[in-house]
Amino acid sequence: MKNNNSAARFFRYLGFDHMIAPVLIKMIYWIGVVAIIGAGIGAFLSAMHTSEKQLVAGVLAVGAIVLCLLIWRLVSELWILAFNIYERLVEIRDLLARRQRPEEHRPLPRVTVLKR
């Protein structure tokens, strides 16, 4: 039974029913986080050794790390959001396809108005 499920999942990827891009985007995100932190630490250490105003340069380097990490996260989330929208649309399509017949129109209940 488990092999059947694995084969079905494999064929869904081949048919582009499920996207692999969100997984790849998450992997690229974490590689980018490591690169940003590494570059930020390098900039921080360089600023601490070469600048006359070491404290200001260090604070700017840390601020740049935080800002870059925030922007990188937002960009990654936007890419993943595009694929999540696609997945939700596929779910809606599948739910609509499962409907056997349209819902019956039921008359609205009568509302009685009390007169004073």
Secondary structure in CASP SS format (residue, H / E / C, confidence):
PFRMAT SS
TARGET T0000
AUTHOR 0000-0000-0000
METHOD secondary structure of the structure
MODEL  1
M C 1.00
K H 1.00
N H 1.00
N H 1.00
N H 1.00
S H 1.00
A H 1.00
A H 1.00
R H 1.00
F H 1.00
F H 1.00
R H 1.00
Y H 1.00
L H 1.00
G C 1.00
F C 1.00
D C 1.00
H C 1.00
M C 1.00
I C 1.00
A H 1.00
P H 1.00
V H 1.00
L H 1.00
I H 1.00
K H 1.00
M H 1.00
I H 1.00
Y H 1.00
W H 1.00
I H 1.00
G H 1.00
V H 1.00
V H 1.00
A H 1.00
I H 1.00
I H 1.00
G H 1.00
A H 1.00
G H 1.00
I H 1.00
G H 1.00
A H 1.00
F H 1.00
L H 1.00
S H 1.00
A H 1.00
M H 1.00
H H 1.00
T H 1.00
S C 1.00
E C 1.00
K C 1.00
Q H 1.00
L H 1.00
V H 1.00
A H 1.00
G H 1.00
V H 1.00
L H 1.00
A H 1.00
V H 1.00
G H 1.00
A H 1.00
I H 1.00
V H 1.00
L H 1.00
C H 1.00
L H 1.00
L H 1.00
I H 1.00
W H 1.00
R H 1.00
L H 1.00
V H 1.00
S H 1.00
E H 1.00
L H 1.00
W H 1.00
I H 1.00
L H 1.00
A H 1.00
F H 1.00
N H 1.00
I H 1.00
Y H 1.00
E H 1.00
R H 1.00
L H 1.00
V H 1.00
E H 1.00
I H 1.00
R H 1.00
D H 1.00
L H 1.00
L H 1.00
A H 1.00
R H 1.00
R C 1.00
Q C 1.00
R C 1.00
P C 1.00
E C 1.00
E C 1.00
H C 1.00
R C 1.00
P C 1.00
L C 1.00
P C 1.00
R C 1.00
V C 1.00
T C 1.00
V C 1.00
L C 1.00
K C 1.00
R C 1.00
END
